[in-house]
Amino acid sequence: MMSETLQKKIDARGRRQLVQGMLTGQVEVLIRTEVPPSSQQQRDLLASGCIVRSIVGNVLSAVVDVARLEEVAQLPIVRKIELSRPMFQE
């Protein structure tokens, strides 16, 4: 079962996929924070299971295990979590 915090912070597509059990293993996410994360906040993200790939302002690109999305959502700095979308070649 998904916590209220995770329900509020994850995008609708991600919420639906979690409820339907469609997500397993590691997923790529975009995380929006209130402000650009400090060094300590970056360490907190790492401790919660995020492998941060890049940071631009208050948006982070990261990889996180589905089982640890709840931990990420509980961090006070995290405002939104959006699952990445597959890109298709034209």
Secondary structure as UniProt FT lines:
FT   HELIX           4..9
FT   HELIX           12..19
FT   TURN            20..21
FT   STRAND          26..33
FT   HELIX           39..47
FT   TURN            48..49
FT   STRAND          51..56
FT   TURN            57..58
FT   STRAND          59..65
FT   HELIX           66..68
FT   HELIX           69..74
FT   TURN            76..77
FT   STRAND          78..83
//
